[in-house]
Amino acid sequence: MTDVYEPLTPESLPARLSTLESVSSRLGTDHTQWSVSEIGDGNLNLVFIVSGGNDSVIVKQALPYVRLVGDSWPLPLYRAFYENCALTRQASRTSNAVPDVFHFDEQQALIVMEHLRPHVILRNKLINGEYVSGLGQFVGKFCAQTAFRGSELSMSSADKKADVGVFSGNVEIPAITEALVFTDPYFDAEMNNHNPLLDSVVSSLRSNVELKSVVQRMLMKFASNTETMLHGDLHSGSIMSTDTESKVIDPEFAQYGPMGFDLGMVTANFLMAYFSQPAHRSSDLDDYQQWILDVIGETFSAFSTEFQRLWKSERTGMLYPTALFEEQGHDSSGACDSLLASIHTDAMAFCGIEMHRRCLSLAHNADFENIEDPGARAPLEARNLNMGAQLILQASAISDASLLIGMAEDFNKRDVL
Amino acid sequence: MTDVYEPLTPESLPARLSTLESVSSRLGTDHTQWSVSEIGDGNLNLVFIVSGGNDSVIVKQALPYVRLVGDSWPLPLYRAFYENCALTRQASRTSNAVPDVFHFDEQQALIVMEHLRPHVILRNKLINGEYVSGLGQFVGKFCAQTAFRGSELSMSSADKKADVGVFSGNVEIPAITEALVFTDPYFDAEMNNHNPLLDSVVSSLRSNVELKSVVQRMLMKFASNTETMLHGDLHSGSIMSTDTESKVIDPEFAQYGPMGFDLGMVTANFLMAYFSQPAHRSSDLDDYQQWILDVIGETFSAFSTEFQRLWKSERTGMLYPTALFEEQGHDSSGACDSLLASIHTDAMAFCGIEMHRRCLSLAHNADFENIEDPGARAPLEARNLNMGAQLILQASAISDASLLIGMAEDFNKRDVL
């Protein structure tokens, strides 16, 4: 392999990876027998499935620009370094929840990792009306374990602060989230697009000064907070599932941030799946929408349960030390519940913001975009946008997942267009 | 000067600094004519006044341990590096508010800086009942300018995040604050001491689980927040004043943290000066206490006024961009007020915590400690401790400095012992 960064092609890949023992031990030493297919459908990277013998691996390589936009938007290759950091940390903080990393090459910005089979992108399953058992339990537990174990509730301050230093070199990737998620949706930014039939709804959101003020306060929390290492982009395209198992992939937006961010973002993507369903199915619509709401409820319930379990069993950091509570004969479960409530409030606001940006900013999601008829899509997007606004403005009042679910059911019946 | 770190002595200092042009140009090239006196009365460092000709400079050198405790508590010399970083940044963010740095030697952990004359430590003036005109205005403006200009309200995200990376290497210094300020006061920690006559008050505080829970939440905010670069230790011993001018010194506890921290900490020290006054004077007691309360009011008023001014004139960072507000014809002053309210709430809680730790933890302050009779000191400390608890528990309700001042006047009349 040469030292200079060079994007792989299906043709060049086998020869260039043939010397990697971690690959050849899986696919066979004769690289001319490997087959390669490029499957990258994301916005930023090259992704290859490389098969040989009876095995296969994923090779993911960063491109020096945003694939969705082209080389007019350069993006540093170092994000592969942070993705590898994140995958490594997530693997140690969760069990069996992320793909194994077989090889990382910083110079080539590439990661060779486990090929998840027969998992498919969760978003596609949600659009197709497929059920995934244990999904909410998995997602809630993943969020709680990464939030708790990546914080000074668990880590030593020296380790955690050193890791904040490692991630402080990551500027351009957070900048994408900062602009596309928090700011662009709320004014007529250059790269925005939205369904023209939503003009009146969009105009109403963009003229709501209080809404913009709260969203910017959440941006400040997102950008100036190092509570834990986030996945940073935990939507249903970052989860791969079979009917019974799920994994989290693609943490290249990992950064330090507030504990409620991942929880809020993934909830938003479940809610968008929910609101988009009337355009994707008819006969089993009610059942499937109910299942998505159940997943949301289970996600929050699993988050709290797992967070409380870790609070009792792994609170080894400097925050809320047992010396101050248990060792004084004082129950700390109220302190845990109070922290959970503030995480929950943050999550509600981040959820509403994600619901907005996916209809208003650059990167829309397939749940809505696959609805070809703008006239069929608009009322569903409008429900989503209006609920998002309420979540942002009333975040602290939505103190329980059951209130969130009731609100979704209510908005699902409203026709505002 | 040798490369190996070596603590200076009054005897060794002239020869070792004689080659520094920044020193000899002020004190004369014949270092045998310089006079040196060691004046360090702080907890951590050597501090010398070096005089020659008609001029003088301050030489501050870090010691590799906590001076207050001894070499049983080692402390890294790198804090001089962070102090120099902080002085440099504060100098660029404020006008004429910190001493000029003439020379910095990282290896020797020493800073040669302006000798402030005839300034004395503000705490001593407050104990002596001396007035400092413009004090509240100065402190409030200093806090607002450093808070605003050190944040992504003003700085580019790349510059600010790089600086967070620089400061992420600073672990042991924040750890002192984390333990001594936020945790030790609330249980029987090894290095604590308090006036035994306060036992009942202390016991009541330490058995208040809700109080401890809120304080730990504030610790989490302090340790996991990078809103701006703080002074980090802004008490009345870190301010030097004449009767008409003040300067801020000693930012070796500088770190990134929440915007309300410095404001809360300095307010606590004004309140402790206020509560301690009955033991320091009699005839002019009411007038002087009223003046301290006026200083507190002016501090908050100046903070808000300056923050709002910078909001209008220097909001060049990614947060609350004008593209989202002013350029849409939308007034952003409500967003500014809302942010100020949340800074204010944080400040109230940090204030209460600082009021506690100065009577309960390791480093007490002279305002109370100079009161030799424990029986005279205890009721004044009790007022301070009880008001601290109320500030912590009701932080968001104390929405205005006038409420804070009214509360102080009320506690000043209460005898709880």
Interface residues (C-beta under 8 A of the other chain):
Chain A: S151 E152 S157 A158 K161 A162 V164 G165 S168 G169 N170 V171 P174 A175 E178 A179 T183 Y186 F187 A189 R206 S207 V209 E210 K212 S213 V214 Q216 R217 L219 M220 A223 S224 N225 T226 E227 M318 L319 Y320 P321 A323 L324 F325 E327 Q328 H330 D331 S332 G334 A335 S338 L339 S342
Chain B: S151 E152 S157 A158 K161 A162 V164 G165 S168 G169 N170 V171 P174 A175 E178 A179 T183 Y186 F187 A189 R206 S207 V209 E210 K212 S213 V214 Q216 R217 L219 M220 A223 S224 N225 T226 E227 M318 L319 Y320 P321 A323 L324 F325 E327 Q328 H330 D331 S332 G334 A335 S338 L339 S342
